[in-house]
Structures are given as structure tokens and as C-alpha cells.
Amino acid sequence: MAFDSFSAFMVMEGHGPYVWSCYAAFFLLMIGLMVWSLRRRKAAIEACRRGYEFQAGRKDQQAAPASAASFTRVKVSQD
């Protein structure tokens, strides 16, 4: 489809406002989705980091339990 001028291209024989508003809605939604996804990703990574730090802190605070069993090496000969 060829247009005689830029203004004819923008108007598109009366369909321009619909076409350009659809493009604008598409790009605004895509930008919004990207921002939302990046924020959710950052929040998920932060939650995992906090969980790992919490677990590491709990392990450091707990004393190692005394072992109930003792193990000795047994030499096995196959004669």
C-alpha cells in the first residue's frame, strides 16, 4: 500500500486513529509487562536470598549434636 504523503499515511483513509491507538496500547502493555516481570523477578531473587541467609543463620546458631555412634575402620581380608 503506497501513500502520497506522510499525513495520508497517518490518517490511513480514516482508519489511522484506530490503527495507531492499537499500536500505542500494544507497546504500553508490553512495557508494563516488562516492568512488572522485572519487579517480580527481583522480588523472587530477594526472597530466595533472605531464605538462604535465614537458613544459614539457623545452622550457625544450633550446636552440633553429639554423635551417638562411633565408627571404627575394620580391615577385611579376602584370603
Secondary structure, DSSP 8 states (H G I E B T S, - for coil): ---SSHHHHHHGGGTHHHHHHHHHHHHHHHHHHHHHHHHHHHHHHHHHHHHHHHHHHHHHHS-----S-----------
